[in-house]
Amino acid sequence: MRSDHISRSGISLFAIFKKALPLLQHMHGDRATWRKDLASGICLAFFLAPQSMACAQLAGLPPHYGLYAAFLPPIIAGFLGRCPQLHTGPVAIHSLMTFAVLSAMPGLTGHSSLYIEYAMALALLSGIILFIFGIFRLSAIANLLSYPVIIGFINAAVLVIIATQIGLVAQLPVKPDSLFVTNFFFQCGHLQTADLASLYFAISTLIAVILLRRFFPGFPGIMVVIPCSIVISAMLKYESCYNGIVVGPIPIGLPAFHWPALTPAAWLRLVPAAAVIAAIGFVEVLSITKMINNKTGQRLYFNHELVAQGAASITSGLMQGYPVSGSFSRSALNLYMGATTGWANVTSGLVIAIILLWCTSLLYHLPKAVLAAIIMIAAGSLLNLKAMWQVCRGNRTDAITVWLTFVATLAFAPHITKSILIGVVFAVSTQMYRLMKPKISRLGRFHDGTLRDAQWHGLATDPRILVLRFDGRLVFANAAHFDEKAREAIAAAPDLQAFLLDASGINEMDETGLEMLQRLFYDLHARGLRIVVGRLRARFKEDFNRAGLYELVGDKNFFTTTESALSNIEQWLDQYDWKI
């Protein structure tokens, strides 16, 4: 009896673990699945190793810190995530944002121990924010980063990354404490000092990867280019004979647990930047999972992915890494290789561990110019000028938002978090303006009998009838605006005998909006005007009844369609004129 109870408890405990760790559901996959996931994981690791080192270089960190961030985070995300093809680790945008945030802080210089402590803290804070948002299902907050803001920011950030890496490749002098634009023109004036050997490696890498993509689409060309670059660099004695900059010695062994030793004031100073990084990371993950869903038809679990991404970033911060996120290129490779479970991501992390333990010496001669070229390739894949053009062809406000964010990112770089704030504030402000000044249309009868905007379509209206349609939420922010516009239209119609409200566009109403309608209707009734309401939503009928509007207007003056309401008014007026 007791053994049965223990057995049932064990089964229920395992069920809980399976729910918390979705990867455990794939423990008993067939051999074909295991082979595909193993092959995909190994391929990912050889793609991830140089890419993570390149990202760390972009973040202002020693290259091996990229390997630290590529070790445990993919394993944690692989166990916790529900999208098996989504690969987590160092990415270009997060690396640039890490550099932008930390380089703006006084007293911090790249590669210093304090700089590394701050990078770890940034990973911890952004991970905690993502984790909390996932646990409490607050993913909707990320919608504050609208599509135009994201598109404008990413396209400008890509240009900043590429231009920065070109300067790094050519070993051009950097103007201290300057903005990106200032430094760009400064470096353009020193092109004659460019290092040709370094440029040779970078350009060769770019050409090789592009050609491999052209003739072997889907195959990660970096897996061929990196070993060749290391061999050529060693054979040419690039470091000693050409004063070339190489990765150099990498500490052997796995990263140790380390809590960032920062003051409470320093932690608080990082919170706003960590929140922006977390929001950008979630939008990236959302885009990747949607792309994967279009290919596989998998169900999306956004809040669960937030938890997984948060846990991965927290782990990175505790294991001497920096902020991580989902990667477009590595997730696409996972999909191409046929991975169907998170074991591919776990395998990639384990292979990185093997590299850290026994293979770091093989990376000594890898030119940093090659890493810069890898970053340019990864960033270039995110460039989407077509999306910007599509936004500009649509809504004018969105077009202004996308270009404002784009220009602000270029102007404020490397302090690019300011540009996101500018884009968000502008986008939210325009939405607030739309809420406060919603569209109010005077309707006229179209030739097919339907009611449409009279001004837009050039329709004639009966001076005895005023038909108004309010589009949006009728709430405290815009109730006075509607009241003002309605009274202006009424005052401009001396022969007015009937007021018809098309309520089809009112999708929400608070007490302020209801009280405003109550005052307006009572004033119209006192003037002897007939009040008619068309297409009032069912959920507002109780509110109208509670406010006494049903009794005031009369049940017979509520219609299911605005067209039938207008026809009834016209018949009533004809009868009225005949009687006169």
WOHUVEN-V633372 format. One record per residue. N is the residue number from 1. RES is the residue in one small letter. OMEGA is omega in whole degrees, -180 to 180 (none if undefined). NEAR is the number of other C-alpha atoms within 12 Angstrom. Layout:
# WOHUVEN-V633372
n | res | omega | near
N | RES | OMEGA | NEAR
N | RES | OMEGA | NEAR
This chain:
# WOHUVEN-V633372
n | res | omega | near
1 | m | 180 | 7
2 | r | 180 | 8
3 | s | 177 | 9
4 | d | 180 | 10
5 | h | 179 | 11
6 | i | 180 | 12
7 | s | 180 | 13
8 | r | 179 | 14
9 | s | 179 | 14
10 | g | 180 | 14
11 | i | -179 | 14
12 | s | 178 | 14
13 | l | 179 | 14
14 | f | 178 | 17
15 | a | 178 | 16
16 | i | 178 | 15
17 | f | -180 | 17
18 | k | 180 | 20
19 | k | -180 | 19
20 | a | -179 | 23
21 | l | -175 | 27
22 | p | -178 | 29
23 | l | -179 | 31
24 | l | 178 | 24
25 | q | -178 | 23
26 | h | -179 | 24
27 | m | -174 | 17
28 | h | 178 | 13
29 | g | 180 | 18
30 | d | -175 | 13
31 | r | -180 | 12
32 | a | 179 | 15
33 | t | 180 | 22
34 | w | -179 | 23
35 | r | 179 | 21
36 | k | -179 | 28
37 | d | 179 | 35
38 | l | 180 | 30
39 | a | 179 | 28
40 | s | -180 | 41
41 | g | 179 | 43
42 | i | 179 | 32
43 | c | 179 | 36
44 | l | -177 | 49
45 | a | -180 | 41
46 | f | 174 | 37
47 | f | -176 | 41
48 | l | -174 | 51
49 | a | 179 | 48
50 | p | -179 | 49
51 | q | 180 | 45
52 | s | 177 | 49
53 | m | 178 | 50
54 | a | 179 | 47
55 | c | 178 | 52
56 | a | 177 | 48
57 | q | 178 | 43
58 | l | -179 | 50
59 | a | -179 | 48
60 | g | -179 | 39
61 | l | 172 | 41
62 | p | -174 | 35
63 | p | -175 | 42
64 | h | 176 | 44
65 | y | 172 | 47
66 | g | 176 | 48
67 | l | 177 | 53
68 | y | -180 | 49
69 | a | -180 | 54
70 | a | -176 | 61
71 | f | -175 | 49
72 | l | -178 | 43
73 | p | 177 | 49
74 | p | 179 | 52
75 | i | 180 | 40
76 | i | 180 | 40
77 | a | 178 | 51
78 | g | 179 | 45
79 | f | -173 | 41
80 | l | -175 | 41
81 | g | 179 | 45
82 | r | 176 | 39
83 | c | -170 | 45
84 | p | -178 | 48
85 | q | -179 | 46
86 | l | 180 | 49
87 | h | -176 | 56
88 | t | 179 | 58
89 | g | 179 | 61
90 | p | 178 | 55
91 | v | -173 | 48
92 | a | -176 | 50
93 | i | 179 | 49
94 | h | 179 | 49
95 | s | 178 | 48
96 | l | -179 | 45
97 | m | 176 | 49
98 | t | 178 | 46
99 | f | -178 | 40
100 | a | -178 | 38
101 | v | -173 | 39
102 | l | 180 | 39
103 | s | 179 | 35
104 | a | -178 | 29
105 | m | -178 | 23
106 | p | 176 | 14
107 | g | -179 | 14
108 | l | 174 | 23
109 | t | -178 | 26
110 | g | 177 | 29
111 | h | 179 | 24
112 | s | -178 | 17
113 | s | 179 | 21
114 | l | 177 | 24
115 | y | 179 | 34
116 | i | 178 | 40
117 | e | 179 | 34
118 | y | 179 | 47
119 | a | 177 | 57
120 | m | 180 | 43
121 | a | 179 | 43
122 | l | 177 | 50
123 | a | 180 | 52
124 | l | -177 | 41
125 | l | 180 | 40
126 | s | 178 | 46
127 | g | 179 | 44
128 | i | 179 | 33
129 | i | 178 | 39
130 | l | -178 | 45
131 | f | 180 | 36
132 | i | 179 | 26
133 | f | 179 | 30
134 | g | -179 | 31
135 | i | -177 | 22
136 | f | 175 | 17
137 | r | -178 | 20
138 | l | -176 | 22
139 | s | -178 | 31
140 | a | -179 | 19
141 | i | 180 | 22
142 | a | 179 | 32
143 | n | 174 | 20
144 | l | 173 | 28
145 | l | -176 | 38
146 | s | -179 | 32
147 | y | 178 | 30
148 | p | 179 | 39
149 | v | -179 | 45
150 | i | -178 | 45
151 | i | 179 | 40
152 | g | -179 | 44
153 | f | -175 | 46
154 | i | 180 | 45
155 | n | 178 | 34
156 | a | 179 | 41
157 | a | 178 | 44
158 | v | 179 | 36
159 | l | 178 | 38
160 | v | -180 | 41
161 | i | -177 | 46
162 | i | -180 | 32
163 | a | 179 | 32
164 | t | -178 | 39
165 | q | 176 | 42
166 | i | 177 | 39
167 | g | 179 | 36
168 | l | 180 | 35
169 | v | -177 | 40
170 | a | -179 | 34
171 | q | 178 | 28
172 | l | 179 | 28
173 | p | -179 | 24
174 | v | 177 | 26
175 | k | -174 | 19
176 | p | 176 | 15
177 | d | -179 | 19
178 | s | 176 | 20
179 | l | -176 | 26
180 | f | -177 | 34
181 | v | 179 | 27
182 | t | -179 | 20
183 | n | 180 | 27
184 | f | 180 | 32
185 | f | 176 | 20
186 | f | -180 | 19
187 | q | 177 | 29
188 | c | 179 | 22
189 | g | -179 | 17
190 | h | -179 | 19
191 | l | -179 | 22
192 | q | -179 | 13
193 | t | -176 | 18
194 | a | 179 | 21
195 | d | -174 | 25
196 | l | -179 | 22
197 | a | 178 | 29
198 | s | 178 | 37
199 | l | 179 | 31
200 | y | -180 | 27
201 | f | -177 | 37
202 | a | -178 | 36
203 | i | 177 | 27
204 | s | 178 | 25
205 | t | -180 | 38
206 | l | -178 | 31
207 | i | -178 | 21
208 | a | -179 | 29
209 | v | 180 | 30
210 | i | 179 | 27
211 | l | 178 | 20
212 | l | 176 | 20
213 | r | -178 | 19
214 | r | -174 | 14
215 | f | 178 | 13
216 | f | -177 | 14
217 | p | -179 | 15
218 | g | -180 | 24
219 | f | -180 | 28
220 | p | -176 | 37
221 | g | 180 | 31
222 | i | -180 | 39
223 | m | 177 | 26
224 | v | -173 | 23
225 | v | -176 | 36
226 | i | 178 | 40
227 | p | 179 | 25
228 | c | 180 | 24
229 | s | -180 | 39
230 | i | -179 | 33
231 | v | -179 | 20
232 | i | 179 | 23
233 | s | 180 | 36
234 | a | -178 | 24
235 | m | -179 | 15
236 | l | -174 | 19
237 | k | -174 | 22
238 | y | -177 | 30
239 | e | -174 | 25
240 | s | -175 | 15
241 | c | -176 | 13
242 | y | -177 | 18
243 | n | 180 | 17
244 | g | 179 | 30
245 | i | 180 | 31
246 | v | -180 | 35
247 | v | 178 | 36
248 | g | -177 | 26
249 | p | 177 | 19
250 | i | 180 | 29
251 | p | 180 | 24
252 | i | 177 | 22
253 | g | -179 | 20
254 | l | 178 | 30
255 | p | 179 | 28
256 | a | 176 | 20
257 | f | -180 | 17
258 | h | 176 | 20
259 | w | -178 | 24
260 | p | -178 | 30
261 | a | -179 | 21
262 | l | 177 | 22
263 | t | 177 | 15
264 | p | 179 | 12
265 | a | 180 | 10
266 | a | 177 | 24
267 | w | -179 | 24
268 | l | -179 | 17
269 | r | -178 | 22
270 | l | -173 | 31
271 | v | -179 | 25
272 | p | 179 | 22
273 | a | 179 | 39
274 | a | 179 | 40
275 | a | 178 | 37
276 | v | 179 | 39
277 | i | 179 | 46
278 | a | -179 | 46
279 | a | 178 | 41
280 | i | 179 | 44
281 | g | -180 | 46
282 | f | 179 | 46
283 | v | 177 | 37
284 | e | -179 | 39
285 | v | 178 | 44
286 | l | 180 | 33
287 | s | -178 | 26
288 | i | -178 | 34
289 | t | 176 | 37
290 | k | 177 | 24
291 | m | 179 | 25
292 | i | 179 | 33
293 | n | 178 | 25
294 | n | -179 | 14
295 | k | -171 | 16
296 | t | -177 | 19
297 | g | 180 | 12
298 | q | 175 | 19
299 | r | -178 | 18
300 | l | 177 | 25
301 | y | -173 | 24
302 | f | -178 | 34
303 | n | 177 | 30
304 | h | 178 | 36
305 | e | 175 | 47
306 | l | 179 | 47
307 | v | -179 | 40
308 | a | -180 | 50
309 | q | 178 | 57
310 | g | 179 | 47
311 | a | 179 | 42
312 | a | -179 | 47
313 | s | 176 | 52
314 | i | 178 | 44
315 | t | 178 | 43
316 | s | 180 | 48
317 | g | -180 | 42
318 | l | -178 | 35
319 | m | 173 | 34
320 | q | 176 | 42
321 | g | 178 | 52
322 | y | -172 | 60
323 | p | 180 | 62
324 | v | 179 | 61
325 | s | 176 | 53
326 | g | -178 | 46
327 | s | 177 | 44
328 | f | -173 | 35
329 | s | -178 | 39
330 | r | 176 | 45
331 | s | 177 | 44
332 | a | 177 | 30
333 | l | 176 | 34
334 | n | -179 | 43
335 | l | -179 | 37
336 | y | -178 | 26
337 | m | 176 | 27
338 | g | 178 | 29
339 | a | -178 | 39
340 | t | 178 | 35
341 | t | 180 | 42
342 | g | 179 | 45
343 | w | 176 | 45
344 | a | 179 | 45
345 | n | 177 | 51
346 | v | 180 | 40
347 | t | 180 | 40
348 | s | 178 | 42
349 | g | 179 | 44
350 | l | 177 | 33
351 | v | 175 | 34
352 | i | 177 | 44
353 | a | 178 | 33
354 | i | 178 | 24
355 | i | -180 | 31
356 | l | -177 | 32
357 | l | -169 | 21
358 | w | -170 | 17
359 | c | -175 | 22
360 | t | -178 | 28
361 | s | -180 | 20
362 | l | -177 | 27
363 | l | -174 | 36
364 | y | -173 | 30
365 | h | 180 | 33
366 | l | -180 | 42
367 | p | 177 | 46
368 | k | 175 | 45
369 | a | 177 | 45
370 | v | 177 | 50
371 | l | 178 | 48
372 | a | 178 | 46
373 | a | 178 | 47
374 | i | 178 | 50
375 | i | 179 | 47
376 | m | 179 | 40
377 | i | -180 | 36
378 | a | -180 | 39
379 | a | -180 | 37
380 | g | 179 | 29
381 | s | 179 | 24
382 | l | -179 | 33
383 | l | -176 | 26
384 | n | -179 | 23
385 | l | 178 | 24
386 | k | 179 | 14
387 | a | 177 | 24
388 | m | 180 | 31
389 | w | 179 | 21
390 | q | 178 | 19
391 | v | -179 | 26
392 | c | 179 | 22
393 | r | -177 | 15
394 | g | -177 | 16
395 | n | -177 | 16
396 | r | 179 | 17
397 | t | 178 | 25
398 | d | 178 | 32
399 | a | 178 | 27
400 | i | -179 | 27
401 | t | -176 | 39
402 | v | -179 | 42
403 | w | 177 | 36
404 | l | 179 | 34
405 | t | -180 | 41
406 | f | -178 | 35
407 | v | 180 | 31
408 | a | 179 | 36
409 | t | 178 | 40
410 | l | -176 | 35
411 | a | -175 | 30
412 | f | -180 | 31
413 | a | 10 | 39
414 | p | -179 | 40
415 | h | -168 | 31
416 | i | 177 | 43
417 | t | 178 | 42
418 | k | -178 | 29
419 | s | 178 | 36
420 | i | 179 | 46
421 | l | 178 | 33
422 | i | 180 | 30
423 | g | -179 | 37
424 | v | -180 | 33
425 | v | 180 | 22
426 | f | -179 | 29
427 | a | 180 | 32
428 | v | -180 | 23
429 | s | 179 | 19
430 | t | 177 | 22
431 | q | 177 | 21
432 | m | 178 | 16
433 | y | 178 | 18
434 | r | 178 | 21
435 | l | -178 | 26
436 | m | -179 | 23
437 | k | -178 | 27
438 | p | -179 | 27
439 | k | 176 | 23
440 | i | -172 | 35
441 | s | 168 | 29
442 | r | -172 | 35
443 | l | 174 | 34
444 | g | -177 | 33
445 | r | 178 | 28
446 | f | -176 | 19
447 | h | 179 | 13
448 | d | 177 | 9
449 | g | 180 | 15
450 | t | 179 | 19
451 | l | -179 | 33
452 | r | -180 | 27
453 | d | -174 | 25
454 | a | -179 | 24
455 | q | -177 | 17
456 | w | -176 | 14
457 | h | 179 | 17
458 | g | -176 | 15
459 | l | 176 | 19
460 | a | 179 | 20
461 | t | 178 | 25
462 | d | -178 | 24
463 | p | -180 | 23
464 | r | -175 | 27
465 | i | 174 | 36
466 | l | 179 | 41
467 | v | -179 | 42
468 | l | 174 | 40
469 | r | 178 | 34
470 | f | -178 | 40
471 | d | 176 | 28
472 | g | 180 | 27
473 | r | 178 | 30
474 | l | -173 | 37
475 | v | -175 | 29
476 | f | -176 | 23
477 | a | -175 | 25
478 | n | -178 | 32
479 | a | 180 | 34
480 | a | 179 | 25
481 | h | 179 | 27
482 | f | -180 | 36
483 | d | -180 | 31
484 | e | -178 | 18
485 | k | 180 | 24
486 | a | -179 | 32
487 | r | 176 | 24
488 | e | -180 | 16
489 | a | 179 | 24
490 | i | -179 | 29
491 | a | -179 | 16
492 | a | -179 | 15
493 | a | -177 | 20
494 | p | -179 | 17
495 | d | -175 | 16
496 | l | 178 | 26
497 | q | -178 | 29
498 | a | 177 | 36
499 | f | -179 | 42
500 | l | 177 | 46
501 | l | 173 | 40
502 | d | -174 | 37
503 | a | -177 | 35
504 | s | -177 | 28
505 | g | 180 | 24
506 | i | -177 | 33
507 | n | 177 | 20
508 | e | -179 | 27
509 | m | 176 | 31
510 | d | -176 | 21
511 | e | 179 | 21
512 | t | 178 | 24
513 | g | 180 | 31
514 | l | -180 | 33
515 | e | 178 | 25
516 | m | 177 | 30
517 | l | 179 | 40
518 | q | 179 | 28
519 | r | -179 | 23
520 | l | -178 | 30
521 | f | 179 | 35
522 | y | 178 | 23
523 | d | 178 | 22
524 | l | 179 | 27
525 | h | 180 | 23
526 | a | 178 | 14
527 | r | 178 | 18
528 | g | 179 | 15
529 | l | 175 | 27
530 | r | -179 | 35
531 | i | -179 | 42
532 | v | 179 | 43
533 | v | 179 | 43
534 | g | 174 | 37
535 | r | 175 | 29
536 | l | -179 | 32
537 | r | -173 | 23
538 | a | -175 | 19
539 | r | 179 | 14
540 | f | -176 | 25
541 | k | 179 | 23
542 | e | 178 | 16
543 | d | 178 | 24
544 | f | -179 | 31
545 | n | 179 | 19
546 | r | -179 | 16
547 | a | 179 | 24
548 | g | -177 | 21
549 | l | 177 | 30
550 | y | -180 | 26
551 | e | -179 | 20
552 | l | -177 | 29
553 | v | -177 | 34
554 | g | -175 | 19
555 | d | -178 | 19
556 | k | -179 | 18
557 | n | 172 | 31
558 | f | -175 | 34
559 | f | -179 | 29
560 | t | 175 | 21
561 | t | 180 | 24
562 | t | 179 | 34
563 | e | 179 | 30
564 | s | 178 | 24
565 | a | 180 | 33
566 | l | 179 | 40
567 | s | 179 | 25
568 | n | 179 | 26
569 | i | -179 | 33
570 | e | 177 | 27
571 | q | 180 | 15
572 | w | 179 | 21
573 | l | 177 | 23
574 | d | 178 | 15
575 | q | 180 | 12
576 | y | 179 | 13
577 | d | -179 | 12
578 | w | 179 | 9
579 | k | 179 | 8
580 | i | none | 7
